Amino acid sequence: MTHREDFLLKAYELGIIKFGRFTLKSGIESPFYVDLRSLASSPQLLKTLANNLLELVDDREFDLICGVPYAALPMATAMSLTSNIPLIIKRKENKGYGTKRMVEGVYQDGQTCLLVEDVITSGKSLLETIDQVEREGLVVHDLVVVLDREQGGIEKLKERGFHIKTLFTINEVIDILHKFHRLTDEKVKEIKEFLNNPPEVIEEKRLPLEEKKVQHPIGKKLVELALKKQSNLIASADLITADEVLRFANEVSDHIVALKLHSDIIQDFSEDLIIKLKALAKEKEFLLFEDRKFGDIGNTQELQFKRSIYKISDWADLVTVHPIGGADSLKVFENTGVVTIVEMSSKGALTDDYYFSKAVNVSENEPNVLGCVAQRKVGNQLLLFTPGVNVSALGDSKGQQYNTPEIVFNNYHTDFMIVGRGLYKAPDFKTAAKEYQTLGWIAYLQSLNN
């Protein structure tokens, strides 16, 4: 057994590659999923990986090392510690305050930088990273990649004149796993067929709301309201008394398409509150959205939905649900639009790429689901709801991370933005709601042209 084979088998035991059915960011359904982040949990393997990657470029000279966020950051750190070459950190996106730099660290114009990436597919994200790093005055000639999925990325970068080395190709990984009996003949045949005849990647264009593939009647109603009111604003009424909720709802009602509630935090919740909210919603044309975040087996969810003291099934047009219980657990929400939570906006959330992929698959195939909550694109089959939107883009001390309307509509192709503290903490609810309505709709229209 060679050193490379030994490293790969140990890394495989950590779960760096999984087999099954996975929807990738490109929209392609793949028989395998690669996630190298687990290598950071094994110091010894991380050290070995760092040495292996440095050996690939031992004949090259560079002043700095930079990992492409986020999976390659620990790899680049280990390489920096091993080689004594300074590390710089590339941000995923501008944090919106402070220095507003995309690259953090100590560096000078004209210095050369080695980029480190975990997996390369089409090469698009790497080219974007190179562009952002070079805007900071640095020069990129060399790249090292742990795994090449062999879908044209390496060739694209070489055509652009970059020197790029990879530790493994996906075919080499499959062959090694088969050689040491980690994969059956049948599974190898399936994967090789996928690799030899990869489906064409067609980047899904952002569709206007009126062209979204929405089948659920509540989803259609929501789209109709958005187009009629020229608003994609959902107001989150995270308030604890009925009077506060009613006052807030009255003030923002002209500018919203839905009012999002947490009924179980309203200390004096009552049927009278719901009667008044339903009347207001009918008059001002918006939907009632209960952010219950159901997350249990189907039978329990049905009881919570229909039999709890809040009687959610009697009044909610929309509810949020964690799809962790599987597709069958989503069938209990009759006549109500389900919005699944496939990703959360809080710092350190456990909704990683693997969970995201499985959750989106479930959501797309369940008729009760009209959309999902996420912090990235989900395609045109689902309406995308993005919380954590605030014009200031600042976070809080409890892990909440905010994005501006421009970011969520342009980068994520959001359909509806959810605004909480930006509205109910404002000195004037109505003025703030009008501002968010205007900014959100402008950002949506601009995103159609980008």
C-alpha positions as CSV (number, residue, x, y, z in Angstrom):
1,M,0.0,0.0,0.0
2,T,1.4,3.4,-1.0
3,H,1.4,6.5,1.2
4,R,-1.3,8.1,-1.0
5,E,-3.5,5.0,-0.7
6,D,-3.1,4.8,3.1
7,F,-4.0,8.5,3.4
8,L,-7.1,8.1,1.2
9,L,-8.4,5.0,3.1
10,K,-8.0,6.8,6.5
11,A,-9.7,9.9,5.1
12,Y,-12.5,7.7,3.7
13,E,-13.2,6.3,7.2
14,L,-13.7,9.9,8.3
15,G,-16.6,10.2,5.8
16,I,-15.0,12.5,3.1
17,I,-17.0,10.8,0.4
18,K,-20.6,9.4,0.6
19,F,-22.5,7.3,-1.9
20,G,-26.2,7.6,-2.7
21,R,-28.2,10.2,-4.5
22,F,-27.2,13.8,-4.0
23,T,-28.3,17.1,-5.7
24,L,-25.2,19.2,-6.2
25,K,-25.2,23.1,-6.3
26,S,-25.1,22.8,-10.1
27,G,-28.5,21.0,-10.0
28,I,-26.9,17.7,-11.2
29,E,-27.9,14.6,-9.3
30,S,-24.7,12.7,-8.4
31,P,-24.2,9.1,-7.1
32,F,-21.5,10.4,-4.7
33,Y,-20.9,13.5,-2.5
34,V,-17.5,14.8,-1.5
35,D,-17.0,16.8,1.8
36,L,-13.4,17.2,2.9
37,R,-14.2,19.3,5.9
38,S,-14.1,16.3,8.3
39,L,-10.3,16.1,7.7
40,A,-10.0,19.1,10.0
41,S,-11.0,16.8,12.9
42,S,-8.0,14.6,12.4
43,P,-4.7,16.6,13.1
44,Q,-2.5,13.8,11.9
45,L,-4.4,13.4,8.6
46,L,-4.4,17.2,8.2
47,K,-0.6,17.3,8.6
48,T,-0.2,14.5,6.1
49,L,-2.5,16.3,3.6
50,A,-0.5,19.5,4.1
51,N,2.8,17.7,3.3
52,N,1.2,16.0,0.3
53,L,-0.1,19.3,-1.1
54,L,3.2,21.1,-0.5
55,E,5.1,18.4,-2.3
56,L,3.0,19.0,-5.4
57,V,4.4,22.6,-5.7
58,D,7.9,22.1,-4.2
59,D,9.4,23.4,-7.4
60,R,7.4,26.6,-7.3
61,E,7.9,29.8,-5.5
62,F,5.2,31.9,-3.8
63,D,5.0,34.4,-1.0
64,L,1.6,33.6,0.6
65,I,-0.8,30.7,1.0
66,C,-4.6,31.2,0.8
67,G,-7.4,28.6,1.2
68,V,-10.6,29.0,-0.7
69,P,-13.4,29.3,2.0
70,Y,-14.4,27.3,3.8
71,A,-13.3,23.7,3.5
72,A,-9.8,24.6,2.4
73,L,-9.0,27.0,5.2
74,P,-7.7,24.4,7.7
75,M,-5.7,22.8,4.9
76,A,-4.1,26.1,4.0
77,T,-3.4,26.8,7.7
78,A,-1.7,23.5,8.1
79,M,0.4,24.1,5.0
80,S,1.4,27.6,6.3
81,L,2.5,26.1,9.7
82,T,4.4,23.3,7.9
83,S,6.2,25.6,5.4
84,N,6.5,28.8,7.4
85,I,4.9,30.6,4.5
86,P,2.5,33.3,5.7
87,L,-1.2,32.7,5.5
88,I,-3.9,35.1,4.3
89,I,-7.6,34.5,4.7
90,K,-10.1,35.0,1.8
91,R,-13.6,35.9,3.0
92,K,-16.7,34.3,1.5
93,E,-18.3,37.7,1.2
94,N,-17.7,41.2,2.4
95,K,-18.8,41.6,6.0
96,G,-20.2,45.0,5.3
97,Y,-18.4,46.9,8.1
98,G,-14.9,47.4,9.5
99,T,-12.2,47.3,6.8
100,K,-14.6,45.7,4.3
101,R,-11.7,43.8,2.8
102,M,-12.2,40.5,1.0
103,V,-8.7,39.3,2.0
104,E,-7.5,39.5,5.6
105,G,-3.8,39.3,6.7
106,V,-0.5,41.0,6.2
107,Y,0.5,41.3,2.5
108,Q,1.8,43.7,-0.1
109,D,0.9,44.6,-3.6
110,G,2.6,42.3,-6.1
111,Q,3.2,39.3,-3.8
112,T,2.5,35.9,-5.2
113,C,-0.1,33.7,-3.6
114,L,-0.7,29.9,-3.7
115,L,-4.4,29.1,-3.7
116,V,-5.6,25.9,-2.0
117,E,-8.9,24.3,-2.9
118,D,-10.6,21.1,-1.6
119,V,-12.6,20.0,-4.7
120,I,-12.7,21.4,-8.3
121,T,-15.7,20.7,-10.6
122,S,-16.2,23.3,-13.3
123,G,-13.6,25.7,-12.0
124,K,-16.1,28.6,-11.8
125,S,-15.7,29.3,-8.1
126,L,-11.9,29.1,-8.3
127,L,-11.9,31.7,-11.1
128,E,-14.1,34.0,-9.0
129,T,-11.7,33.6,-6.1
130,I,-8.7,34.3,-8.2
131,D,-10.4,37.5,-9.5
132,Q,-11.2,38.6,-5.9
133,V,-7.7,37.9,-4.6
134,E,-6.0,39.7,-7.5
135,R,-8.2,42.7,-6.9
136,E,-6.4,43.1,-3.6
137,G,-3.1,43.6,-5.6
138,L,-1.9,40.0,-5.3
139,V,-0.7,37.7,-8.1
140,V,-2.0,34.1,-8.5
141,H,0.0,31.7,-10.7
142,D,-0.3,28.5,-8.7
143,L,-3.1,26.4,-7.3
144,V,-3.3,23.0,-5.5
145,V,-6.5,21.0,-5.3
146,V,-7.1,17.9,-3.2
147,L,-9.7,16.3,-5.5
148,D,-10.5,16.8,-9.2
149,R,-14.1,15.7,-10.0
150,E,-12.9,15.6,-13.7
151,Q,-15.7,17.9,-15.0
152,G,-13.5,20.3,-17.0
153,G,-12.3,22.7,-14.2
154,I,-8.6,21.8,-14.4
155,E,-8.6,22.2,-18.2
156,K,-10.4,25.6,-17.9
157,L,-7.8,26.9,-15.5
158,K,-4.8,25.6,-17.5
159,E,-6.2,27.3,-20.6
160,R,-6.2,30.5,-18.7
161,G,-2.4,30.0,-17.9
162,F,-2.6,28.8,-14.3
163,H,-0.2,26.2,-12.9
164,I,-2.5,23.7,-11.1
165,K,-1.8,20.4,-9.4
166,T,-4.2,17.9,-7.9
167,L,-3.6,15.2,-5.3
168,F,-6.4,12.8,-6.6
169,T,-8.8,12.6,-9.5
170,I,-12.2,11.1,-8.7
171,N,-11.4,8.1,-10.9
172,E,-8.3,7.4,-8.9
173,V,-10.3,7.7,-5.6
174,I,-12.9,5.2,-6.9
175,D,-10.2,2.8,-8.1
176,I,-8.4,2.8,-4.8
177,L,-11.6,2.3,-2.8
178,H,-12.5,-0.6,-5.1
179,K,-9.0,-2.1,-4.9
180,F,-9.3,-2.2,-1.1
181,H,-12.9,-3.5,-1.1
182,R,-14.6,-0.3,0.0
183,L,-16.8,-0.3,-3.1
184,T,-18.6,-3.1,-4.9
185,D,-18.2,-3.9,-8.6
186,E,-21.8,-2.7,-9.2
187,K,-21.3,0.7,-7.4
188,V,-18.0,1.3,-9.3
189,K,-19.8,0.6,-12.6
190,E,-22.6,3.1,-11.7
191,I,-20.1,5.8,-10.7
192,K,-17.8,5.3,-13.7
193,E,-20.8,5.6,-16.0
194,F,-21.8,8.9,-14.4
195,L,-18.2,10.1,-14.7
196,N,-17.8,9.0,-18.3
197,N,-21.2,10.5,-19.3
198,P,-21.8,13.4,-17.0
199,P,-25.1,15.3,-17.3
200,E,-24.9,18.7,-18.9
201,V,-24.7,21.5,-16.4
202,I,-27.2,24.2,-17.5
203,E,-27.2,27.1,-15.1
204,E,-30.7,27.8,-14.2
205,K,-31.7,31.4,-15.0
206,R,-33.5,33.4,-12.4
207,L,-37.2,33.4,-13.3
208,P,-39.5,36.3,-12.6
209,L,-42.1,35.5,-9.9
210,E,-44.9,35.1,-12.5
211,E,-42.9,32.4,-14.3
212,K,-41.9,30.3,-11.2
213,K,-43.1,26.7,-11.2
214,V,-45.4,27.1,-8.3
215,Q,-48.2,24.5,-8.0
216,H,-49.5,24.9,-4.5
217,P,-52.5,27.2,-4.3
218,I,-51.1,29.1,-1.3
219,G,-47.9,29.6,-3.2
220,K,-49.8,30.9,-6.2
221,K,-51.7,33.3,-3.9
222,L,-48.5,34.6,-2.4
223,V,-47.0,35.3,-5.9
224,E,-50.2,37.1,-6.9
225,L,-50.0,39.3,-3.8
226,A,-46.4,40.1,-4.5
227,L,-47.1,41.2,-8.0
228,K,-50.2,43.2,-7.1
229,K,-48.5,45.0,-4.1
230,Q,-45.1,45.1,-5.7
231,S,-43.7,43.7,-2.5
232,N,-41.6,40.7,-1.5
233,L,-41.6,41.7,2.2
234,I,-42.6,39.3,5.0
235,A,-42.7,41.0,8.4
236,S,-41.7,39.0,11.3
237,A,-43.7,40.0,14.4
238,D,-41.4,38.6,17.1
239,L,-43.5,40.3,19.8
240,I,-44.8,39.0,23.1
241,T,-48.2,40.6,23.6
242,A,-51.4,40.7,21.5
243,D,-51.6,44.5,21.5
244,E,-48.0,44.8,20.2
245,V,-48.7,42.3,17.4
246,L,-51.9,44.1,16.4
247,R,-50.4,47.5,16.4
248,F,-47.4,46.3,14.4
249,A,-49.6,44.4,11.9
250,N,-51.8,47.5,11.4
251,E,-48.8,49.7,10.7
252,V,-47.0,47.4,8.2
253,S,-50.0,45.8,6.5
254,D,-50.0,48.0,3.4
255,H,-46.4,47.0,2.6
256,I,-46.2,43.3,3.3
257,V,-47.3,40.0,1.6
258,A,-47.3,38.0,4.8
259,L,-47.1,38.5,8.6
260,K,-44.9,35.9,10.3
261,L,-45.8,35.0,13.9
262,H,-44.4,32.9,16.7
263,S,-47.7,32.2,18.4
264,D,-46.1,30.4,21.4
265,I,-44.2,33.6,22.5
266,I,-47.4,35.7,22.6
267,Q,-48.1,35.7,26.3
268,D,-51.8,36.6,26.0
269,F,-52.5,34.6,22.8
270,S,-56.2,34.2,22.2
271,E,-58.8,33.4,19.6
272,D,-59.8,37.1,19.6
273,L,-56.3,38.0,18.4
274,I,-56.6,35.5,15.5
275,I,-60.0,36.8,14.5
276,K,-58.7,40.4,14.4
277,L,-55.6,39.3,12.4
278,K,-57.6,37.3,9.9
279,A,-59.9,40.3,9.3
280,L,-56.9,42.6,8.8
281,A,-55.2,40.2,6.5
282,K,-58.4,39.9,4.4
283,E,-58.8,43.7,4.2
284,K,-55.1,44.6,3.6
285,E,-54.3,41.5,1.5
286,F,-51.6,39.6,3.2
287,L,-51.1,36.0,4.5
288,L,-50.6,34.7,8.0
289,F,-47.4,32.8,8.4
290,E,-46.9,30.7,11.6
291,D,-43.1,30.2,12.1
292,R,-43.6,27.1,14.3
293,K,-40.7,25.2,12.8
294,F,-42.3,21.8,13.3
295,G,-39.7,19.1,13.6
296,D,-41.0,15.8,14.8
297,I,-42.6,12.5,13.5
298,G,-45.7,13.0,11.5
299,N,-48.2,11.9,14.2
300,T,-46.8,14.4,16.7
301,Q,-46.7,17.2,14.2
302,E,-50.3,16.5,13.3
303,L,-51.3,16.9,16.9
304,Q,-49.3,20.1,17.3
305,F,-50.8,21.5,14.1
306,K,-54.4,20.6,14.7
307,R,-54.9,20.0,18.4
308,S,-52.7,22.4,20.3
309,I,-54.1,25.4,22.2
310,Y,-53.0,27.6,19.3
311,K,-55.2,25.8,16.7
312,I,-52.7,26.6,14.0
313,S,-54.5,24.6,11.3
314,D,-57.5,26.9,11.7
315,W,-55.8,30.1,10.7
316,A,-52.3,29.8,9.3
317,D,-51.8,30.1,5.5
318,L,-48.2,29.1,5.8
319,V,-46.1,27.1,8.3
320,T,-42.4,26.4,8.7
321,V,-41.3,22.8,9.1
322,H,-37.9,21.1,9.5
323,P,-37.9,18.2,6.9
324,I,-35.7,16.1,9.2
325,G,-38.6,13.7,9.8
326,G,-38.7,12.8,6.1
327,A,-41.3,13.3,3.3
328,D,-44.2,11.5,5.1
329,S,-43.9,13.8,8.1
330,L,-44.8,16.7,5.8
331,K,-48.1,15.3,4.6
332,V,-50.1,16.2,7.7
333,F,-50.3,19.9,6.9
334,E,-53.5,19.8,4.9
335,N,-54.7,22.9,3.0
336,T,-51.7,24.8,4.4
337,G,-48.5,25.9,2.5
338,V,-45.4,24.3,3.9
339,V,-42.1,26.2,3.9
340,T,-39.3,23.8,4.8
341,I,-36.2,24.9,6.8
342,V,-33.3,23.6,4.7
343,E,-30.7,26.0,6.0
344,M,-30.5,28.5,8.9
345,S,-29.0,31.9,9.1
346,S,-27.5,31.6,12.6
347,K,-23.7,31.3,13.0
348,G,-22.6,27.7,13.5
349,A,-25.9,26.2,12.3
350,L,-25.6,22.5,11.6
351,T,-27.5,22.6,8.3
352,D,-24.4,21.8,6.2
353,D,-24.2,21.0,2.5
354,Y,-25.1,17.3,3.0
355,Y,-28.2,18.1,5.0
356,F,-29.1,20.9,2.5
357,S,-28.9,18.6,-0.4
358,K,-31.2,15.9,1.1
359,A,-33.6,18.5,2.5
360,V,-34.0,20.2,-0.9
361,N,-34.6,16.8,-2.5
362,V,-37.4,16.1,-0.1
363,S,-38.9,19.5,-0.5
364,E,-39.0,19.4,-4.3
365,N,-40.8,16.1,-4.3
366,E,-43.5,16.8,-1.7
367,P,-46.7,18.5,-3.1
368,N,-47.4,20.2,0.3
369,V,-44.2,22.1,0.1
370,L,-44.3,25.4,-1.8
371,G,-40.9,26.8,-0.8
372,C,-38.0,26.7,1.6
373,V,-35.9,28.8,3.9
374,A,-32.2,29.0,2.9
375,Q,-29.2,31.2,2.5
376,R,-28.4,30.2,-1.1
377,K,-30.0,29.4,-4.5
378,V,-32.5,26.5,-4.6
379,G,-33.6,26.5,-8.2
380,N,-37.0,27.4,-9.7
381,Q,-39.1,24.6,-8.4
382,L,-39.4,26.1,-4.9
383,L,-40.0,29.6,-3.7
384,L,-37.1,30.8,-1.7
385,F,-37.6,32.6,1.6
386,T,-34.6,34.3,3.2
387,P,-34.6,35.5,6.8
388,G,-31.9,37.6,8.5
389,V,-32.4,40.5,6.1
390,N,-31.5,44.0,7.4
391,V,-30.3,47.1,5.6
392,S,-27.4,47.4,8.1
393,A,-26.1,43.9,7.5
394,L,-24.8,43.8,11.1
395,G,-25.3,40.7,13.3
396,D,-26.2,40.3,16.9
397,S,-24.6,38.8,20.0
398,K,-26.7,35.6,19.7
399,G,-25.3,34.3,16.4
400,Q,-27.8,35.9,14.0
401,Q,-26.2,37.0,10.8
402,Y,-27.8,39.5,8.5
403,N,-27.7,40.1,4.8
404,T,-28.9,43.2,2.8
405,P,-31.7,43.0,0.3
406,E,-29.2,43.4,-2.5
407,I,-27.2,40.4,-1.4
408,V,-30.2,38.0,-1.0
409,F,-31.9,38.9,-4.3
410,N,-28.8,39.1,-6.4
411,N,-26.7,36.3,-4.9
412,Y,-29.3,33.9,-3.7
413,H,-32.2,34.6,-6.1
414,T,-34.4,35.0,-3.1
415,D,-38.2,35.4,-3.8
416,F,-39.3,36.7,-0.4
417,M,-37.2,38.4,2.3
418,I,-38.1,38.1,6.0
419,V,-37.4,41.1,8.1
420,G,-37.8,41.2,11.9
421,R,-35.8,43.6,14.0
422,G,-35.3,46.0,11.1
423,L,-39.1,46.6,11.3
424,Y,-40.3,46.0,14.9
425,K,-37.3,47.7,16.4
426,A,-37.7,50.7,14.2
427,P,-39.1,53.9,15.7
428,D,-41.8,54.1,13.0
429,F,-43.1,50.7,11.8
430,K,-44.9,52.1,8.8
431,T,-42.0,54.1,7.5
432,A,-39.6,51.2,7.9
433,A,-41.9,48.8,6.2
434,K,-42.3,51.1,3.2
435,E,-38.5,51.5,3.0
436,Y,-38.0,47.7,3.0
437,Q,-40.8,47.2,0.5
438,T,-39.2,49.6,-1.9
439,L,-35.6,48.3,-1.4
440,G,-36.7,44.7,-1.7
441,W,-38.7,45.2,-4.9
442,I,-35.9,47.3,-6.5
443,A,-33.3,44.6,-5.6
444,Y,-35.6,41.9,-7.1
445,L,-36.1,43.8,-10.4
446,Q,-32.3,44.4,-10.6
447,S,-31.6,40.7,-10.0
448,L,-33.7,39.8,-13.1
449,N,-31.2,41.8,-15.3
450,N,-28.0,40.4,-13.7
